[in-house]
């Protein structure tokens, strides 16, 4: 039977204290007990309906966690104050000094900085490899490896991870397989495809209004309990607590996620097709030329499209900067980092969200200074939006002839774009 994450969210019913259609917001940091014994018992193990301290759990945050677990078909979830907190706490629970992580070489810049710069200070090292090749993945795994880490659709080149293959390798080697599903909520269900843990930056599509920073971890009851353990859990001891009012707002927004993802995807596909017709190198898994287009079709839950992210290469940094400036002036969207907002956002990853990655590594990945990442908004008339974009392209001389030149400069034959959809 086909899994429908949107229906799972829809069927999650929780009411407020007085029958409110929205659950009551608990803004307390601590909770009373009727007996000393019950308080002492809660220090030892979870008790249904009892709360100790909001750094560990809060009723409002628990409701959101329950909905997220249903969305990802996991047993349980923990919400955090940011996506990076979710990633960091997960990896710190899974790894100790001397352990290794094998990670996709193309990841979000903040994740790269965590893996390459911060975790080595605690004796945890990472091997960055091309996870698309199974032999390369297996060759990177050593007896010290504890975690295999990837993004379901990576940032910013939009390569699609072969989650079933990676899950098979992970299980064969006794690793924990962690997937960042930020770019593809509802679209892909990593736990159902074999991953052990899923993380999200809920700041992005899940919340959808760019008014808060939040994250989550979804996995088994056992793993989430490890994260929140009073004595040694990273989420408990590092304290990345999500504010309960923000949690309540995210829970409300979660119920419209399926509508928003369909519209983001529809608009992104339209723009990607127009960029492709112009001849520009464009990355979008919904295009038939994308190297993982068929893989994406195999992995995706039907009905939510191929996502709201598009990346286009206009050749060099100056051209990218000029184009983004004009697009903002013409009200196409905002020159800003992040994604999942109802307005289109655009930035050059090499000098923003992926700036933490050394230039040499970015070039190996295929991330040029001319790459622009678009988080496509919920425009009602995307054809009108394209007319404005196309006018800006023409003003700056980014023509079909220039597109052909770009392919030659990138070392890619027209019609056979390596890593380009």
C-alpha positions, 0 to 999 in steps of 0.5 A: 500500500502506498504511504501517504505522509500528508494523510498521516499528518491529517489524521493526527488529532490533538485538542486543547485543554478546553476542546480547542481545535489547536492544542494548548500551548504550554509555556512552563519551564518546569512541572509540579508533582503530587509526590516525591516518589513520582518525581524520582521515578521520572528521573529513571524513565519516561512516564506517559503524561508526566513532564519534568523540565522543558529542556527534556520535553514540553507537551507542545513540543511533544505534539509536534514530535508526534506529528513529525514521527507520523510524517516520516513513518518513524516511531518517535521524534525530538524537536530542536532549536535548529537543523544544525542542532538536530544534526550535531546532537545526532552525530554526537550521540552516535560517535565518540573520540576515535570514530569516523563518519563517511559523508556525501562530499556535497552537503550543506556548508554548515554541515560540512563545517561541523564535520570538517572543522568542529567534530575533529576537535572531539576526535571524530573525523569524516571522510567525504566521498561521492556516495553515488558509487557503491564501490567508493562508499565501501572503500571509504568504510573502515573498522572505525566508521560508525555513521553513513551520512547523506542528504536525500537531495543534496545542497546545492547541486540537487543530486539524489541519494540512492537511499536503498543502496546506501541503506544496504551498505550501511546495514552490511557494515554495521553502521547507522545511516543518517539522512537529512531530508530537509529538501524533500519533506513528504516527497521522500521517506528515508526511514521507509527506504532503509535509513535509521535516522532522519533529520530536518531543518524545519526552518525551511519547507516544513515551517514555510514562513521564514519566521523561526529556526527549528530542527528535528530528529526522527527515529526509533523510541530507543534512539530518541530516548538516548538523545533526551537521556537525563544523564548523557543525552546530547539534546538534554545536556546541550539544551537546543530547546525549541520554544513552545510557541514556535512549536505550536506554529510549526504544527499548524503550518505542517498541516498545509505542507502538502499543498505548499510542496505541490505548488513549490514543485510545480513552479520549480519544474516550470522554471527549470524547463524554461532555463533548460530551453534557454540552454543554461546548465540547470540542476533539477531532479524533475527534468528527464536529463537529470542523472538521477531522474529515474532514481527519484521517480523510484524513491518518491511518494506520489503527488508532491512533485520533485521539490522547490529547489532549482540551481542554474549556472550562469558562468561566473560570479559577476554575472550571477551577482548582477542577475540576482540584483536585477531579479530582486529589483524586479521583485522576482524574489529576495537575495537571501539564504535559506529556502522554503519561503512563500517568496522566491529566494536566491543566492550564490552558494559558493559565496553564501550557504556553501562558503564553508567548503574550500574552493578546491572542493567546491570545484571538484563537486561541480559547484562553480562561482556562477551557480545560483540556487533558487528556492522557488516560491508560491507564485500564482502565475509562474509564467508571468514570473518567468517573463520577468526572469527572461527579461533580466537574462536578456538585459544582461546578455545571458543568451542561448549563445552564452549558454553554449559557451558556458557548456564548453567552459564547464567542459560539458557537451551540449545535451549531455550535461554531467550532473545537469538536468 
